[in-house]
């Protein structure tokens, strides 16, 4: 597969899921790209920290800079937002 992307520096948001990890791997094959890996731990699932660890390990393996942040969206906050959005729809 050939991806034509203008040479430069890009921040790649990687969730730890298959899609974003494969995207990072494809982009990494283009030597004209300077990649930075970013991850946000949303705190929705009790095991979401494991996603951050996986993404960090992938970044280290490929010697890519890794940045992360975390929030505490929590399941209740997500449910409340969905209910509010549904009422405003």
Backbone as ProteinMPNN parsed JSONL, in Angstrom:
{"seq_chain_A": "XXXXXXXXXXXXXXXXXXXXXXXXXXXXXXXXXXXXXXXXXXXXXXXXXXXXXXXXXXXXXXXXXXXXXXXXXXXXXXXXXXXXXXXXX", "coords_chain_A": {"N_chain_A": [[0.836, -1.162, 0.0], [0.589, 2.19, -0.84], [1.13, 5.313, 0.552], [0.712, 8.665, 0.08], [2.078, 11.302, 1.512], [2.829, 14.561, 2.464], [6.194, 15.406, 3.184], [7.314, 15.904, 6.553], [6.679, 16.866, 9.986], [4.598, 14.996, 12.108], [1.955, 14.485, 14.395], [0.732, 11.58, 15.685], [-2.183, 10.247, 16.749], [-2.661, 7.618, 18.821], [-4.632, 5.06, 19.846], [-4.326, 2.532, 20.788], [-5.78, 0.575, 19.78], [-6.351, -1.742, 17.049], [-6.62, -0.396, 14.532], [-5.383, 2.203, 14.821], [-2.792, 1.49, 15.558], [-1.911, 0.053, 13.333], [-2.077, 2.121, 11.447], [-0.038, 3.815, 12.438], [2.15, 2.117, 12.01], [2.15, 1.937, 9.193], [2.62, 4.633, 8.491], [5.11, 4.975, 9.658], [6.806, 3.665, 7.934], [7.408, 5.455, 5.983], [10.107, 7.267, 5.39], [10.401, 9.989, 5.186], [8.863, 11.207, 7.014], [8.536, 12.681, 10.172], [7.645, 11.405, 13.093], [5.502, 11.709, 15.919], [4.214, 10.164, 18.71], [1.073, 10.177, 20.227], [-1.096, 9.791, 23.028], [-4.212, 9.516, 24.694], [-5.465, 8.761, 27.744], [-8.545, 8.004, 28.56], [-9.902, 7.084, 30.773], [-12.314, 5.765, 30.913], [-12.75, 2.996, 30.793], [-11.937, 0.426, 33.148], [-9.523, -0.78, 32.655], [-8.094, 0.953, 31.047], [-5.573, 2.072, 31.317], [-3.85, 0.129, 30.474], [-3.921, 0.326, 27.726], [-2.482, 2.689, 27.293], [0.042, 1.839, 28.17], [0.622, -0.152, 26.24], [0.723, 1.422, 23.866], [2.829, 3.108, 24.516], [4.934, 1.242, 24.635], [5.022, 0.406, 21.961], [5.809, 2.81, 20.732], [8.352, 3.156, 21.928], [9.677, 0.887, 20.949], [9.967, 1.561, 18.304], [11.483, 3.768, 18.509], [10.293, 6.303, 18.751], [9.152, 9.537, 19.734], [7.053, 9.836, 22.618], [4.041, 10.951, 23.947], [1.661, 11.519, 26.482], [-1.525, 11.919, 28.067], [-4.001, 12.08, 30.627], [-7.405, 11.633, 31.552], [-10.371, 11.77, 33.546], [-12.856, 10.652, 32.551], [-14.726, 8.729, 33.059], [-17.33, 6.287, 33.364], [-19.895, 7.106, 34.245], [-19.924, 9.882, 33.712], [-19.749, 9.857, 30.935], [-22.17, 8.571, 30.285], [-23.955, 10.503, 31.281], [-23.392, 12.67, 29.594], [-24.181, 11.576, 27.133], [-26.921, 11.247, 27.601], [-27.687, 13.933, 27.974], [-27.027, 15.005, 25.457], [-28.812, 13.52, 23.933], [-31.25, 14.542, 24.833], [-31.053, 17.117, 23.889], [-31.147, 16.794, 21.218]], "CA_chain_A": [[0.0, 0.0, 0.0], [1.374, 3.419, -0.913], [0.482, 6.491, 1.118], [1.421, 9.883, -0.309], [1.928, 12.341, 2.522], [3.866, 15.581, 2.379], [7.219, 15.251, 4.221], [7.206, 16.831, 7.675], [6.489, 16.327, 11.33], [3.195, 14.697, 12.351], [1.546, 13.849, 15.645], [-0.191, 10.486, 15.382], [-2.945, 9.833, 17.921], [-2.744, 6.157, 18.819], [-5.489, 4.633, 20.957], [-3.943, 1.189, 21.227], [-6.578, -0.355, 18.986], [-5.698, -2.261, 15.845], [-6.599, 0.598, 13.452], [-4.383, 3.259, 15.01], [-1.452, 0.884, 15.583], [-1.58, -0.229, 11.936], [-1.811, 3.426, 10.832], [1.308, 4.223, 12.854], [3.118, 1.258, 11.326], [2.217, 2.357, 7.784], [3.274, 5.95, 8.422], [6.505, 4.789, 10.07], [7.57, 3.167, 6.8], [7.785, 6.606, 5.161], [11.271, 7.865, 6.055], [10.322, 11.451, 5.092], [7.964, 11.687, 8.053], [9.003, 12.696, 11.554], [6.42, 11.077, 13.807], [5.385, 11.812, 17.369], [3.067, 9.351, 19.12], [0.296, 10.77, 21.31], [-2.157, 8.918, 23.542], [-5.014, 10.071, 25.781], [-6.146, 7.746, 28.553], [-9.826, 8.617, 28.89], [-10.361, 6.622, 32.078], [-13.676, 5.232, 30.847], [-12.68, 1.583, 31.171], [-11.047, 0.196, 34.289], [-8.209, -1.232, 32.164], [-7.624, 1.86, 29.996], [-4.139, 2.322, 31.486], [-3.144, -0.89, 29.689], [-3.794, 0.865, 26.361], [-1.357, 3.627, 27.32], [1.272, 1.048, 28.273], [0.844, -0.763, 24.937], [1.129, 2.459, 22.916], [4.171, 3.539, 24.92], [5.878, 0.196, 24.226], [5.138, 0.478, 20.49], [6.616, 3.993, 20.439], [9.735, 2.861, 22.339], [10.232, -0.111, 20.022], [10.306, 2.231, 17.047], [12.286, 4.949, 18.862], [9.494, 7.489, 18.45], [8.745, 10.269, 20.938], [5.729, 9.446, 23.115], [3.415, 11.883, 24.883], [0.334, 11.059, 26.884], [-2.229, 12.626, 29.122], [-5.126, 11.274, 31.063], [-8.561, 12.313, 32.113], [-11.231, 10.874, 34.294], [-14.186, 10.808, 31.972], [-15.56, 7.794, 33.797], [-18.529, 5.793, 32.7], [-21.064, 7.918, 34.603], [-19.855, 11.147, 32.981], [-20.065, 9.569, 29.538], [-23.612, 8.323, 30.229], [-24.643, 11.782, 31.471], [-23.237, 13.448, 28.355], [-25.033, 10.973, 26.105], [-28.317, 11.594, 27.924], [-27.853, 15.361, 27.703], [-27.024, 15.163, 24.014], [-30.058, 12.951, 23.415], [-32.326, 15.48, 25.157], [-30.886, 18.327, 23.07], [-31.198, 16.408, 19.808]], "C_chain_A": [[0.897, 1.247, 0.0], [0.544, 4.584, -0.383], [1.316, 7.705, 0.741], [1.105, 10.992, 0.675], [3.118, 13.283, 2.396], [4.896, 15.371, 3.499], [7.042, 16.298, 5.321], [7.023, 16.089, 8.979], [4.993, 16.174, 11.587], [3.016, 14.086, 13.733], [0.493, 12.812, 15.274], [-0.875, 10.072, 16.688], [-3.174, 8.324, 17.836], [-3.501, 5.715, 20.066], [-5.011, 3.328, 21.577], [-4.763, 0.134, 20.519], [-5.847, -0.724, 17.708], [-5.563, -1.17, 14.774], [-5.483, 1.62, 13.624], [-2.967, 2.709, 15.058], [-1.003, 0.552, 14.156], [-1.286, 1.074, 11.192], [-0.407, 3.904, 11.172], [2.364, 3.405, 12.126], [3.261, 1.642, 9.854], [2.943, 3.694, 7.64], [4.769, 5.835, 8.729], [7.392, 4.319, 8.919], [8.02, 4.283, 5.857], [8.894, 7.37, 5.882], [11.288, 9.389, 5.977], [9.434, 12.054, 6.173], [8.645, 11.603, 9.42], [7.75, 12.533, 12.414], [6.568, 11.238, 15.314], [4.111, 11.04, 17.735], [2.393, 10.013, 20.321], [-0.82, 9.815, 21.722], [-2.884, 9.646, 24.664], [-5.752, 8.932, 26.476], [-7.411, 8.382, 29.11], [-10.37, 8.195, 30.248], [-11.765, 6.044, 32.076], [-13.706, 3.77, 31.286], [-11.681, 1.408, 32.311], [-9.645, -0.221, 33.853], [-7.635, -0.296, 31.102], [-6.136, 2.187, 30.12], [-3.309, 1.308, 30.699], [-2.962, -0.433, 28.248], [-2.607, 1.817, 26.284], [-0.034, 2.87, 27.354], [1.61, 0.417, 26.93], [1.366, 0.26, 23.936], [2.534, 2.955, 23.24], [5.225, 2.527, 24.482], [6.09, 0.194, 22.72], [6.027, 1.661, 20.105], [8.089, 3.75, 20.785], [10.406, 1.91, 21.359], [10.698, 0.543, 18.73], [11.083, 3.533, 17.263], [11.585, 6.25, 18.452], [9.152, 8.208, 19.755], [7.301, 9.914, 21.315], [5.252, 10.462, 24.135], [2.039, 11.347, 25.23], [-0.236, 11.985, 27.95], [-3.395, 11.741, 29.531], [-6.219, 12.156, 31.634], [-9.357, 11.308, 32.912], [-12.645, 11.068, 33.789], [-15.175, 9.886, 32.669], [-16.839, 7.438, 33.073], [-19.749, 6.649, 33.003], [-21.069, 9.237, 33.844], [-20.201, 10.945, 31.514], [-21.565, 9.352, 29.382], [-24.391, 9.632, 30.362], [-24.55, 12.64, 30.221], [-24.12, 12.898, 27.241], [-26.499, 11.316, 26.345], [-28.607, 13.055, 27.625], [-27.905, 15.622, 26.209], [-28.319, 14.627, 23.398], [-31.227, 13.892, 23.671], [-32.264, 16.713, 24.263], [-30.997, 18.043, 21.581], [-32.504, 16.728, 19.215]], "O_chain_A": [[1.856, 1.325, 0.768], [-0.587, 4.81, -0.811], [2.505, 7.761, 1.054], [0.008, 11.549, 0.674], [4.261, 12.852, 2.242], [4.509, 15.177, 4.651], [6.667, 17.438, 5.049], [7.185, 14.872, 9.067], [4.212, 17.088, 11.324], [3.826, 13.274, 14.178], [-0.509, 13.128, 14.632], [-0.219, 9.602, 17.617], [-3.8, 7.827, 16.9], [-3.07, 5.962, 21.192], [-5.265, 3.057, 22.751], [-4.485, -1.059, 20.635], [-4.854, -0.099, 17.337], [-4.499, -1.034, 14.17], [-4.723, 1.878, 12.691], [-2.03, 3.389, 14.641], [0.162, 0.752, 13.813], [-0.35, 1.131, 10.395], [0.331, 4.349, 10.293], [3.369, 3.953, 11.674], [4.374, 1.67, 9.328], [3.785, 3.855, 6.757], [5.589, 6.523, 8.121], [8.6, 4.552, 8.932], [8.908, 4.08, 5.03], [8.636, 8.045, 6.879], [12.111, 10.024, 6.637], [9.272, 13.273, 6.24], [9.248, 10.588, 9.771], [6.899, 13.421, 12.455], [7.613, 10.944, 15.895], [3.058, 11.248, 17.133], [3.049, 10.364, 21.301], [-1.41, 9.127, 20.889], [-2.258, 10.313, 25.487], [-6.56, 8.233, 25.865], [-7.351, 9.204, 30.025], [-11.217, 8.886, 30.813], [-12.349, 5.851, 33.142], [-14.578, 3.36, 32.052], [-10.706, 2.152, 32.419], [-8.684, -0.035, 34.599], [-6.772, -0.71, 30.329], [-5.502, 2.544, 29.126], [-2.183, 1.607, 30.302], [-1.96, -0.766, 27.614], [-1.821, 1.767, 25.338], [0.904, 3.225, 26.641], [2.769, 0.444, 26.516], [2.343, -0.002, 23.234], [3.335, 3.194, 22.336], [6.294, 2.912, 24.01], [7.212, 0.0, 22.251], [6.901, 1.528, 19.248], [8.973, 4.107, 20.006], [11.563, 2.103, 20.985], [11.695, 0.133, 18.137], [11.311, 4.298, 16.325], [12.195, 7.159, 17.889], [8.891, 7.56, 20.769], [6.447, 9.719, 20.45], [5.972, 10.795, 25.076], [1.341, 10.791, 24.382], [0.484, 12.72, 28.627], [-3.724, 10.771, 28.849], [-5.98, 13.26, 32.123], [-9.032, 10.121, 32.936], [-13.516, 11.576, 34.495], [-16.34, 10.242, 32.845], [-17.354, 8.213, 32.268], [-20.561, 6.897, 32.111], [-22.123, 9.669, 33.377], [-20.878, 11.782, 30.917], [-22.174, 9.885, 28.454], [-25.369, 9.85, 29.647], [-25.532, 13.273, 29.831], [-24.734, 13.66, 26.494], [-27.23, 11.637, 25.408], [-29.662, 13.379, 27.08], [-28.749, 16.388, 25.745], [-28.853, 15.212, 22.456], [-32.105, 14.03, 22.82], [-33.296, 17.289, 23.918], [-30.944, 18.967, 20.77], [-32.724, 16.47, 18.032]]}, "name": "protein", "num_of_chains": 1, "seq": "XXXXXXXXXXXXXXXXXXXXXXXXXXXXXXXXXXXXXXXXXXXXXXXXXXXXXXXXXXXXXXXXXXXXXXXXXXXXXXXXXXXXXXXXX"}
